[in-house]
Amino acid sequence: MPIFPPPDWMDAWLWKRASAWLKFLENECNVEEIETQLEQERQTETKLLTELVAKQVWYHLLARVTDTQKRSLFAWVQIIKRIGKGTGKYVDRYRQQARKQMQVAREAVPVWIMPVHRVLENFPPNGERFDVVIVDESSQSDIFALSLLFKSKKAVIVGDDNQISPESVGIEQSQVHQLMERYLQGIPQSERLDPQTSLFDIAQIIFPGHLMLKEHFRSVPEIIQFSNDLMYGGEIQPLRISECSEMLEPPVAAVYVPDGSRDENTVVVINEPEARALVAMVVECCGKPEYDGKTMGVISLQGDHQAQLIEELLREELGEVEMLDRQIICGNAYAFQGDERDVIFLSLVAAPNMRIGALTKRFDMQRFNVAASR
């Protein structure tokens, strides 16, 4: 008697096939590893697309540049190299030559990124204006940056008045006030147009409204919350979520140096025991696998001499090559304005053998904010 398969044999076969495949995946494949590989491929795809778009933009840009513009652009680059630090005998002559070449080369590049002093050197105030001028870190730019507005049809002023403002070191304030009274009569808010007022402050006075960016991507919530409470009224929204490979525990660590003391035989602010303890910790961290590839920075919260001492000790203990690989910079809060590192070491310098005034001024709070948010 012939035997026929059941009518639903195809469904049963497909079910068994799927069951065998799932068992294979469960026994032979690591789901977490596959997810990691998938994420890596997505990142590679994003990188390749970015490179492709960039190369296409450069291709079309170069195709529209004339030979005259190319010659002027190359000439301008060579002249800028001759200007260097701007201290040579013929530097004024070179600046005139650079400005002349820029009048032709400007249209060759649609977007120019320059510090303020380069803009003033190369673009005359009465020349053709840019469609848009964006001033980043404008809270650090002093009143001389106002000239940038002459060169723009529209301006975007980006800054943070809770971070470090310009300092008028070595400027006699009485002379500044005399000049303001003599030349700024009848100008609204003229009393605010001094070297200590930033371009960001001036923009807040002149323009009717501003937009506050509340999303923060650099620091994890445990770190940025200090600045959030101190300076921003809790309005900052931390969005940084570290991957497991990036996490360092704890995110914030306070280290007490029991033998820390200020040097009483000098006017400079130095706490050598604290400096040596900090350097030892940096060296120790560089030897740990969880810190592989991490960039580092050291901020002295009182003066520059402590940072200089720490840098000298790091050169002796760590070496130049390691410092370059980890992009280690030692300085005050100004040295890190607009910059960031994976790990920041803060040297408070304070010690019980010498009293200091309460650091409660607006300027002190700005320095702490910058230091804590790097």
Buried (B, 14 or more C-beta within 10 A) or exposed (E): EEEEEEEEEEEEEEEEEEEEEEEEEEEEEEEEEEEEEEEEEEEEEEEEEEEEEEEEEEEEEEEEBEEEBBEBBEBBEEBBEBBEEEEEEEBEEBBEBBBBBBBBBBBBEEEBEEEBEBBBBBBEEEBEBBEEBBBEBBBBBBBEBBEBBEBBEEBEBBBBBBBBBBEBEEEEEEEBEEEBEEEBEEEEEEEBBBBBBBBBBBBBEEEEEEEEEEEBEEBBBEBBBBBBEBBBEEEBEBEBEEEEEEEBEEEEEEEEBEEBBBBEEEEEBBBBBBBBBBBEEBBEBBEEEEBEEBBBBBBBBBEBBBBBBBBEBBBEBBEEEBBEEBEBBBBBBEBBBEEEBBBBBBBBBBBEEEEEEEBEEEEBBBBBBBBBBB
